[in-house]
């Protein structure tokens, strides 16, 4: 049976793709879903719940809080996965020479007594290379256990675009 896919689009703000397929049936998926707008940076999140309980947002990011649907849409079933793409229009269109421009999203998920705080970041700075100035991107992700019961909060960068608009996909998992 194919996974249930539901897409909700609200302009360039948030694109949501929900996949409720089991990890055991198919662990392969498209890693990055880009915006149609070439000036929009996309962070494509892949969330894996390796616990026996449903995984729910305990502290949403600003993007999740502003979504036009309830936070329960971001729930991940036990032993399941979920993905969505968040778009940030014209985020890296203008970068100052003295200071890096940073796009960072932090949110927390809980499953039973386990909780993980996840952060995805893109930092772009200007660097002089010979006679020219280049934009140099850096992508990062972090997961840390913050619950009553210790959790394994894993992070893996799946794919990056090393040219403008510097989009990337990242996988967060809780076990």
C-alpha positions as CSV (number, residue, x, y, z in Angstrom):
1,X,0.0,0.0,0.0
2,X,1.6,3.4,-1.0
3,X,2.2,5.9,1.8
4,X,-0.4,8.6,2.4
5,X,0.9,11.9,1.0
6,X,-0.9,15.1,1.7
7,X,0.4,18.5,0.6
8,X,-0.7,21.8,2.0
9,X,0.7,25.0,0.5
10,X,0.3,28.5,1.8
11,X,2.0,30.8,-0.7
12,X,5.8,30.7,-0.1
13,X,5.4,30.3,3.6
14,X,5.2,26.5,4.2
15,X,4.8,23.4,2.1
16,X,3.8,20.3,4.1
17,X,4.2,16.7,2.9
18,X,3.0,14.1,5.3
19,X,4.2,10.5,5.0
20,X,2.9,7.9,7.5
21,X,4.6,4.9,6.0
22,X,6.5,2.6,8.4
23,X,10.2,2.6,8.6
24,X,10.3,-1.1,8.0
25,X,8.5,-0.9,4.6
26,X,10.5,1.8,2.9
27,X,13.4,3.8,4.3
28,X,14.1,5.6,1.0
29,X,12.6,9.0,0.2
30,X,13.4,12.1,-1.9
31,X,15.6,14.1,0.4
32,X,14.9,17.7,-0.7
33,X,11.8,19.4,-2.1
34,X,12.6,22.9,-3.4
35,X,10.4,25.9,-3.8
36,X,9.4,27.0,-7.3
37,X,10.8,30.4,-6.5
38,X,14.6,30.4,-7.2
39,X,15.1,33.1,-4.4
40,X,13.6,31.0,-1.7
41,X,15.7,28.9,0.7
42,X,14.1,25.6,1.7
43,X,14.8,23.5,4.8
44,X,13.4,20.0,4.1
45,X,12.9,18.2,7.4
46,X,12.8,14.4,7.7
47,X,11.7,13.2,11.1
48,X,12.1,9.6,12.3
49,X,10.4,8.2,15.4
50,X,12.2,5.1,16.5
51,X,10.2,4.8,19.7
52,X,7.1,2.8,20.6
53,X,5.1,6.0,21.3
54,X,3.7,8.8,19.1
55,X,6.2,11.7,18.7
56,X,4.6,15.2,19.2
57,X,5.9,18.7,19.1
58,X,6.5,20.0,22.7
59,X,8.0,23.3,21.7
60,X,7.3,24.5,18.1
61,X,9.5,26.7,16.0
62,X,8.2,30.0,14.8
63,X,7.4,28.5,11.4
64,X,5.5,25.6,12.9
65,X,3.6,28.0,15.3
66,X,2.5,30.1,12.3
67,X,1.3,27.2,10.2
68,X,-2.4,27.4,9.2
69,X,-3.2,24.1,10.8
70,X,-2.9,22.6,14.3
71,X,0.4,21.4,15.6
72,X,-0.9,17.9,15.7
73,X,-0.3,17.8,11.9
74,X,3.4,17.5,12.8
75,X,2.9,14.3,14.9
76,X,5.0,11.3,13.9
77,X,3.5,7.9,14.6
78,X,5.3,5.2,16.6
79,X,8.1,3.7,14.5
80,X,7.1,6.1,11.7
81,X,8.4,9.0,9.8
82,X,7.2,12.4,8.7
83,X,8.6,15.1,6.4
84,X,7.9,18.7,5.5
85,X,9.6,21.5,3.7
86,X,9.7,25.0,5.2
87,X,10.4,27.9,2.8
88,X,12.2,31.2,3.6
89,X,11.7,33.7,0.8
90,X,14.7,35.9,-0.1
91,X,16.5,35.0,3.1
92,X,20.1,35.2,1.7
93,X,19.4,37.8,-1.0
94,X,21.5,40.4,0.9
95,X,24.6,39.5,3.0
96,X,26.7,42.0,4.9
97,X,30.5,41.7,4.5
98,X,31.3,42.0,8.2
99,X,28.7,39.6,9.6
100,X,27.3,36.2,8.6
101,X,23.6,35.8,7.8
102,X,22.1,32.9,9.8
103,X,18.9,31.1,9.3
104,X,18.1,28.9,12.3
105,X,15.1,26.9,13.3
106,X,14.8,25.2,16.7
107,X,11.9,23.0,17.9
108,X,11.4,20.1,20.4
109,X,9.6,16.8,20.0
110,X,8.5,14.5,22.9
111,X,7.7,10.8,22.8
112,X,6.7,9.4,26.2
113,X,9.2,10.7,28.7
114,X,11.9,11.2,26.0
115,X,12.3,14.7,24.5
116,X,14.7,16.0,21.9
117,X,15.5,19.6,21.0
118,X,16.5,19.9,17.3
119,X,18.1,22.8,15.5
120,X,18.8,23.2,11.8
121,X,21.0,26.2,10.6
122,X,22.4,27.7,7.5
123,X,25.1,30.3,7.8
124,X,26.3,32.3,4.8
125,X,29.2,34.7,5.0
126,X,31.1,36.7,2.4
127,X,34.8,35.9,2.0
128,X,37.4,37.5,-0.1
129,X,39.1,34.9,-2.4
130,X,41.8,36.6,-4.4
131,X,40.3,39.6,-6.3
132,X,36.7,38.3,-5.9
133,X,34.2,38.0,-3.0
134,X,32.5,34.7,-2.6
135,X,29.4,33.6,-0.6
136,X,30.4,30.7,1.6
137,X,27.6,28.6,3.1
138,X,27.8,26.3,6.1
139,X,25.0,23.9,7.1
140,X,24.5,22.4,10.5
141,X,22.1,20.4,12.6
142,X,22.0,19.5,16.3
143,X,19.9,17.3,18.5
144,X,20.1,17.1,22.3
145,X,18.1,15.1,24.8
146,X,16.0,17.4,27.1
147,X,13.5,14.9,28.6
148,X,13.1,13.1,31.9
149,X,14.2,9.9,30.3
150,X,17.5,10.1,28.2
151,X,16.9,9.9,24.4
152,X,19.2,9.3,21.4
153,X,18.6,12.5,19.4
154,X,20.3,11.9,16.1
155,X,20.9,14.4,13.3
156,X,22.1,13.9,9.7
157,X,22.4,16.3,6.8
158,X,21.0,14.5,3.8
159,X,21.6,17.0,0.9
160,X,22.8,20.5,0.5
161,X,22.7,23.1,-2.4
162,X,26.1,24.7,-2.4
163,X,24.8,27.5,-4.6
164,X,22.2,30.2,-3.9
165,X,19.6,29.8,-2.3
166,X,21.6,27.3,-0.1
167,X,18.7,25.0,0.6
168,X,19.2,21.7,2.4
169,X,17.5,18.6,3.8
170,X,18.1,17.2,7.3
171,X,17.0,14.2,9.2
172,X,16.2,14.2,12.9
173,X,15.4,11.1,14.8
174,X,14.5,10.2,18.4
175,X,15.2,6.8,20.0
